Amino acid sequence: MARTRGKDSLGPAQKGQRRYKVVHVFTEGRVTEPQYIDIVRGKPADTGVEIRIANATVPGSQRKPITLVEAAARLLREETRAAKKAKLDEKLWPEVWCLFDRDQHHQIPDAFKLAKEAGVEVAFSHPCFELWRLLHHKPVQGTFGGVCGEAVRQLPFSGSPEQLKHMEADELPEGSYIQAKKWAQKINAQHPAHMAKDQRDPYTDVFEFVEKGLRITRY
């Protein structure tokens, strides 16, 4: 899949002027998740979707899960109304995702409940997104005790915590997605189905965002 940087600007739907479905993404992280998306997303002509980072300029203090979902729900309502008004084909109506972590956040169950009610999709990681990065290189055993720093420590790279937030394309070996997904599904399967996601440690379903949101199945 070709890698490209897409447009992040928002804009209302206009009849006859939209070729692709727009997928808006709200990310908890200001650096890691947007860089990951830029690395792996494909060209709209190949995937049929245009990816837009909806909160690229929002400060970190406003990136708590419940805040993300509230903003995502508002945007979905606004963009859906605009799409209907422009009489866009329903297959081109907007889609909105939130990517957030367990970390030490409060109101995670509330964020999941609101997202479900609003039709906002969620990709969730416990303890944090770095677990998904780690699974591109090795399987994970045991738990992290909810400590993101432990997942960061196990990444096969050197640098300060701030430096390790940044991702480069060569961090993801060719073909690594398939193995990362398998390892993620294996650790997810160890938790009982009735257990709330915010209690599952470790856990990540970022692969669902990759396939359903980005519309890609390998990189």
N, C-alpha and C positions, 0 to 999 in steps of 0.2 A: 504494500500500500504506500503510495507516495505521501510524503509528509509535507505539510504546508501550514503557514500561519494564516488564519482566517480573520475576518473583520469582527471587531467587538462592538461596533456602534449599534445602538438600538434605533428602531424606526418603525412606524406604523405600517401595517399591511396595505398594499395598494393593488387594486385590481389590475391584472395583466402585467405586473412588474415584479412578480416573485416566481422564480423557477424552482426553488428548493424549500423544503420544510425548515423552519428556523428552530433550533434547539438552544434555549437560553440556559446557562449554567451559573449557579451561585456557588462559590467555593469558600470554605471556611478559611483556608490558607491563602495568603496574598501572593505567595511565591511558588511553592512546590506544585500544588494542583494545577494552576494555570500553565506552568511550564510543561508539566506532564501532558496536558491536553494539547498544547501546541506541538509537542513532539509526535504524538501518536495519531492525531486526527487526520483524516484523509481529505481529499479535494471534494467539494460538493458535487462535482460532476460524476465522481465515483460512488459516493455514499448516498447522495440524494438529500443531504442535510447540510445546513450552514450553522456552525457552532459559534455562539456569542457568549463571552464571559460577561455576565450581567452586572457584576459588582466589582469590576476591575479597579475602580478608584475609591472604593469604600474603605475607610480605616479599619484597622483590626478590632477596635473596640466595638464595632457594629457587626461583627462576624460570628456571633454566638449562634448555635443551631436554631433556636426558636426565632431569632431575629431574621436569619436567612430565610426560613420557611415563610414567615410573615411577608417578607418582601417578595418572595417567589410567588406566593399566592396572589398578591396584588398585581404583579406583572402578568401572570397567566390570565387573570380576569380581563385586564386591559387589552392585552394582545389578542385574546380570543374575541372580544367585542369588535376590535378593529378588523380582524379577519372576516368575521361575519358581515360586517358593514361593507367590506370591500368585495363580498361575495366570492371569497377564495374557495377553491375546492377544499373539502374537509380534510383531505389527505395532506394539505399544506398548512393546516392550523398549527399554531405554536405548541411547543412542548417545553416544559421547564423542569430542571433537575437541581437538586441541592447535594453537594458533597460535603459531609461533615464527619467529625470524629467523636468518640466518647470522651477522651481526655478527662478533664475534671468538670465538665459542663453539667449544669443543672437543666431541668426541663427537657431532657431528651425524649421521654415518653410523650410529652406535650407536643414536641416538634414532629414526631412521627404521626400523632393523631391528627394534627392540623394538616400535614402534608397529604394524608390519605383523604381527608375531607375535601381538600382543595384541588385534588388531582395533580399534585406536585410529586414528581419521582424523587427518590432518595437513594444515594449510594453512601453506605455507612461503614466505618472502620473502627475497630476496638483493638488496641488503644488509640491508634492514629493511622493516617494515610501511609506512613513509613512502613507499616506491615505489608501493604500491597507492593511497595518498592522492593522490600526484602524478599518477597516470594518470587521475584524474577531471578533470584540467585541461589536460594536454598530453601529447603522445607523448614517449617517451624515446629518446634516441640515445646510442650508445656504452655504456661501462661506468662503474661508480662506484668501481672499484678496491676493492670491499668496504667502502667508507667510508659509513656511514649519514649522517654529517653533510652529505655532498654532496647526498643526496636531500632532506634537511631544508632545505638552503639553497635548493633550487629550488622549494620550495613557494611558491605565490603569496600568502603572508601575511607579516605583520611581527610581530616579537616575539622574546623571548629563547628559547633552546632549551627551557627549562622551560615557557614559555607555549605554544610550538608543539606540545607534547605533547597539549594539550587540543583536543578537537574540538567544534564546534557543528554543528547540523543544517544551517545554511545553507552550510557548507563543501562540501556535496555537492549541486550543482545538480540540479534535477529532470531526470531522463532521463540523468544522467551515468554511470550504471552500465553501460549498454550500450556506450558508447564506451570506458570504462575497461577492460572485459572484452576488447574487440577489440584495444586497444593492448597489453594484457597478453599476449594470445595471440600477437600479432605478435612481441614481444620474446622470448617463450618459444620460439617456433618457430625462432629463429636458432641455438639450441643443438642439437647432435646428440643423438639419443635415448639413446645409450649414456653420455652425460656424467652424472656424479652431480649431483644437484640442488644440493648445497652448493658445486659448482664453477661453476654457471651464474650469471653476473653480467652484466646484471640478470635477475631472475626473480621471479615471484610467481604463485601459484595461489589467492589468497584468493577469487577468484570461484567456485571450486569449493565452498568453505565456504559462501558466500552462497547458492548454489543447492541444494547437497546438505544442508547443516546447517541454515541458516535457512529453507530452502524458499521463497525468493523469487527472482524473476528480473528485477526492475526496481525502481528507486526514483528 
